[in-house]
């Protein structure tokens, strides 16, 4: 029965890893859910409460980073409040309306539009948009890397 739960959990975690780059799948949450599922199913034999608390904190931090990465990048590249809010609002709308392309283009366009509405030059608006894209890219790389670490740790604890 243990083998069944390992396979089911790894399948959930792999779908979660795919979800770290696909906006419609809650990637990191699925990986974390895999930990919970396996723990409940096996009576917490491979890991215990400390591991679950640790991964819950990591999961929460990744979710926060994922939501704010574009805005943080925009701010680091000189975006005003209008650009930062534009990246958040249009990024959310773009993701809901256009999926993955909207996830990438929405924050960029939102930051640039926010800066233009504020009266900044095209150059400053594009710089803010670029910062949003760089923040998104950085957040995505961190999210994927931590997803791989979470799955690798699970495999190590369960199979070795």
HELIX and SHEET records of a PDB file:
HELIX    1   1 UNK A    2  UNK A   19  1                                  18    
HELIX    2   2 UNK A   27  UNK A   42  1                                  16    
HELIX    3   3 UNK A   49  UNK A   76  1                                  28    
HELIX    4   4 UNK A   81  UNK A   98  1                                  18    
HELIX    5   5 UNK A  100  UNK A  118  1                                  19    
HELIX    6   6 UNK A  122  UNK A  159  1                                  38    
END                                                                             
